[in-house]
Amino acid sequence: MKIVVLMKQVPNTTEMLIDKETGTLIRTGVDSIMNPDDTSALEAALKIKESHQAEVIVITMGPPQAIHMLRECYGRGVDHAVLISDVAFAGADTWATSNTLAAAIKRVQPDLIFAGRQAIDGDTAQVGPQVAERLNIPQVTYVSKIIEVTHDSITVKKHYEDFDETVKVSFPCLLTTLEQLDHLRFMNVTSAWEAFDKPVEIINNQVLMLESKDIGLKGSPTQVRKTFTRPVSNEVKLIHGGSDEAVKAILSTLAPYLQ
């Protein structure tokens, strides 16, 4: 069995800044961490590896410094690490990102793909499902428990707000996991030491050969029109009257920020 785990190195969102010209995140000089939902996906893959002798491949798309996260993954027991990195991919929204990731995954032809539910820097929860659609494979989102794994299928518990659902899906398929699915194991000393000698495969667009209209900022239909920081004030304005007057006053207050 071959398993791909989609990981993302994300900025510490408490320190996030926005480029007002492009509407993209400024990542330079900001501490980065493993995306929390992705850590549960990685642990689920590693446990299946232990019980079913699977090969685990981690794929991430990002700047060159994401290689440090991939070495951490080696230290936890993955078999192969792939970094998709090219200036042509910069500024991608979920549409362009999923297109790039899907192209890289096609080179691997995995049986099972894990991805975290969403990344904390975007909170869209779109990349996993979009990748599955581009690969034309079934998907199960919001996975909170792995129930059974066989040679050709996996049975999981899918969590909704007020109930759970048990789903069995055939390979190949993609699952997006919740952070509470599992806690990622620590690196052991031997694996952490050996991680620095293991190769990280770096893929650029010379390898994937995607058209510029489908990748990066140019291939992103999502455009940020405007970003601003709302000034904090302790000023209080009381609105007197009925609900109609209150609605009109609120809309009048918000109008300058909605243009």
C-alpha positions in Angstrom: 0.0 0.0 0.0 1.2 3.5 -0.9 0.0 6.4 1.3 0.5 10.1 0.5 0.1 12.7 3.3 -0.3 16.3 2.3 1.4 18.5 4.9 1.7 22.3 5.1 4.1 24.5 7.0 2.1 27.4 8.2 3.0 30.7 9.8 2.3 31.4 13.4 -1.0 33.2 12.8 -0.7 35.3 15.9 2.1 37.2 14.1 0.6 37.3 10.6 0.9 40.3 8.3 -0.7 41.0 4.9 0.9 42.4 1.8 -1.6 45.2 1.1 -0.5 45.4 -2.6 -1.0 41.7 -3.5 -3.4 40.6 -0.6 -1.1 37.6 0.2 0.4 36.6 3.5 3.9 37.9 4.4 5.8 34.8 5.6 9.3 36.2 5.7 10.6 36.5 9.3 7.6 34.7 10.7 8.0 31.5 12.8 6.5 28.4 11.1 4.9 25.3 12.5 3.3 22.1 11.2 -0.3 22.7 10.4 -2.2 21.1 13.4 -4.8 19.2 11.4 -2.0 17.8 9.2 -0.2 16.2 12.2 -3.2 13.9 12.8 -3.2 12.9 9.2 0.5 12.0 9.4 0.0 10.0 12.6 -2.9 8.1 11.0 -0.7 7.2 8.0 2.2 6.1 10.2 -0.1 3.8 12.2 -1.4 2.2 9.0 2.2 1.8 7.9 3.0 -0.2 11.0 0.0 -2.5 10.7 -0.1 -2.9 6.9 3.5 -2.4 5.8 2.6 0.7 3.8 4.9 3.2 2.3 4.3 6.8 3.5 5.2 9.7 1.3 4.8 13.3 2.6 4.2 16.0 0.0 4.2 19.7 0.8 4.1 22.8 -1.4 5.9 25.8 -0.1 9.1 27.9 0.0 12.6 26.2 0.4 12.5 26.5 4.2 9.6 23.9 4.3 12.4 21.3 3.9 12.9 21.6 7.7 9.4 20.4 8.3 10.0 17.5 5.9 13.0 16.4 7.9 10.9 16.4 11.0 8.5 14.0 9.1 11.5 11.7 8.4 12.3 11.8 12.1 8.8 10.4 12.8 9.0 7.6 10.3 8.0 8.6 6.8 9.7 6.9 3.9 9.9 9.6 1.3 9.5 13.4 1.4 8.7 15.7 -1.5 8.9 19.5 -1.6 7.0 21.3 -4.4 8.7 24.6 -4.7 9.0 27.2 -7.5 8.5 30.9 -7.7 5.9 30.1 -10.4 3.7 28.6 -7.6 3.9 31.6 -5.3 0.7 33.4 -4.3 -1.5 30.4 -5.2 -5.1 30.2 -3.8 -6.8 26.9 -3.1 -7.7 26.4 -6.8 -4.1 26.8 -8.1 -2.7 24.9 -5.1 -4.9 21.9 -5.6 -4.0 21.8 -9.3 -0.3 21.8 -8.5 -0.7 19.2 -5.7 -2.8 16.9 -7.9 -0.2 17.0 -10.6 2.5 15.9 -8.2 0.3 13.2 -6.7 -0.4 11.7 -10.1 3.4 10.9 -10.4 3.1 8.8 -7.2 -0.2 6.9 -7.9 -1.1 6.3 -4.2 -3.8 4.1 -2.8 -4.7 6.5 0.0 -4.3 10.2 0.5 -4.5 11.9 3.8 -4.8 15.7 4.3 -5.7 17.8 7.3 -9.2 19.3 7.4 -7.9 22.8 6.9 -4.8 25.0 7.3 -4.8 27.6 10.1 -3.5 30.3 7.8 -6.4 30.2 5.4 -9.2 28.1 7.2 -10.9 27.3 3.9 -10.9 23.5 4.1 -10.9 23.5 0.3 -7.6 22.0 -0.8 -8.2 18.4 0.2 -11.6 18.1 -1.5 -10.4 20.0 -4.5 -7.4 17.6 -4.9 -9.8 14.7 -4.8 -12.0 16.2 -7.4 -9.0 16.9 -9.7 -7.9 13.3 -9.3 -11.4 12.0 -9.8 -11.4 9.9 -6.7 -13.8 9.5 -3.7 -13.3 11.6 -0.6 -14.4 11.6 3.0 -14.0 14.8 5.0 -13.9 15.5 8.8 -12.6 12.1 9.7 -12.4 11.6 13.5 -11.6 7.9 13.7 -10.0 5.1 11.6 -12.1 2.0 12.2 -10.8 -0.6 9.8 -8.2 -0.8 6.9 -8.2 -3.6 4.4 -6.2 -4.2 1.2 -8.7 -2.4 -0.9 -10.8 -0.1 1.4 -10.9 1.9 4.6 -13.7 2.4 7.1 -13.8 5.7 9.0 -16.0 7.8 11.3 -17.0 11.1 9.8 -17.8 13.8 12.4 -20.6 16.3 12.0 -21.6 19.0 14.5 -24.2 16.9 16.2 -23.7 13.3 15.0 -21.2 10.9 13.5 -21.4 8.7 10.4 -19.6 5.5 9.6 -18.3 5.5 6.0 -16.5 2.7 4.0 -14.7 3.9 0.9 -12.6 2.0 -1.6 -9.1 2.8 -2.7 -7.9 5.1 -4.2 -9.5 7.8 -2.0 -8.7 10.9 -0.1 -9.5 11.6 3.6 -9.3 14.9 5.4 -8.7 14.5 9.2 -9.6 16.5 12.3 -6.9 17.4 14.7 -8.4 15.3 17.5 -8.1 12.1 15.3 -4.7 11.4 16.8 -1.6 13.0 18.4 1.5 13.0 16.3 4.3 10.9 17.9 7.6 12.3 19.0 10.7 11.8 16.9 13.1 9.2 18.3 16.8 9.9 18.5 18.0 7.6 15.8 15.4 8.7 13.2 15.9 12.4 14.0 19.7 11.9 13.5 19.3 10.0 10.2 16.7 12.5 8.9 19.5 15.0 8.0 21.0 12.4 5.6 17.8 11.5 3.8 17.1 13.1 0.5 14.2 15.5 0.0 12.9 15.4 -3.6 12.3 18.9 -4.8 9.8 19.4 -7.7 9.5 22.5 -9.7 7.4 23.4 -12.7 10.0 22.1 -15.1 9.0 18.7 -13.7 5.2 19.2 -13.5 5.0 21.3 -16.7 1.8 23.1 -15.7 0.6 26.1 -17.7 1.1 29.5 -16.0 -2.6 30.2 -16.2 -3.2 27.3 -13.9 -0.7 28.0 -11.1 0.5 30.6 -8.7 -1.0 34.1 -8.4 -1.9 34.2 -12.1 -3.8 30.9 -11.9 -5.8 32.0 -8.8 -9.3 33.2 -9.4 -9.6 34.3 -5.7 -8.4 37.9 -5.5 -8.2 39.9 -2.2 -9.5 43.3 -3.1 -8.7 45.1 0.2 -7.2 44.4 3.6 -7.2 46.7 6.6 -6.8 46.7 10.4 -9.8 48.0 12.3 -8.7 50.5 14.9 -9.6 49.4 18.4 -11.6 51.9 20.4 -13.5 52.0 23.7 -16.1 54.4 22.2 -19.6 53.2 22.7 -22.6 54.3 20.6 -26.1 53.5 21.9 -28.8 52.9 19.4 -32.3 53.9 20.5 -35.5 52.7 18.9 -36.8 49.5 17.4 -35.2 46.8 15.4 -35.6 48.6 12.1 -33.7 51.6 13.4 -31.0 49.4 14.8 -30.5 47.6 11.5 -30.3 50.9 9.6 -27.7 52.3 12.1 -25.6 49.1 11.9 -25.6 49.1 8.1 -24.7 52.8 8.0 -21.8 52.1 10.3 -20.5 49.2 8.3 -21.0 50.8 4.9 -17.5 52.4 4.5 -15.9 49.0 5.1 -18.1 47.1 2.6 -17.3 49.2 -0.4 
